[in-house]
Amino acid sequence: MSKYIYPNAIIATAGHVDHGKTTLVHALSGVWVARYSEEIKRAMTVKLGYITIGLYECPSMGG
């Protein structure tokens, strides 16, 4: 069994319908969180969606 690594931060999105929250998550992670047929049919996320992504420091930025 692999050890679960807890995230250092949680980034949340909140906003009105059709303002690009799902698209932002897709751009950051490559995963489309609108997965259910009703969401796809209505073109809006109905159920809570989340994804785990890795965030890394850029060595060229001096951080």
Secondary structure as the mmCIF struct_conf table of DSSP 4:
data_model
#
loop_
_struct_conf.conf_type_id
_struct_conf.id
_struct_conf.beg_label_comp_id
_struct_conf.beg_label_asym_id
_struct_conf.beg_label_seq_id
_struct_conf.end_label_comp_id
_struct_conf.end_label_asym_id
_struct_conf.end_label_seq_id
HELX_LH_PP_P HELX_LH_PP_P1 SER A 2 TYR A 4
BEND BEND1 ASN A 8 ASN A 8
BEND BEND2 HIS A 16 HIS A 16
TURN_TY1_P TURN_TY1_P1 VAL A 17 ASP A 18
BEND BEND3 HIS A 19 GLY A 20
HELX_RH_AL_P HELX_RH_AL_P1 LYS A 21 SER A 29
BEND BEND4 GLY A 30 GLY A 30
BEND BEND5 TYR A 36 TYR A 36
HELX_RH_AL_P HELX_RH_AL_P2 SER A 37 ARG A 42
TURN_TY1_P TURN_TY1_P2 ALA A 43 ALA A 43
BEND BEND6 MET A 44 MET A 44
BEND BEND7 LYS A 47 LYS A 47
HELX_RH_3T_P HELX_RH_3T_P1 PRO A 59 MET A 61
TURN_TY1_P TURN_TY1_P3 GLY A 62 GLY A 62
#
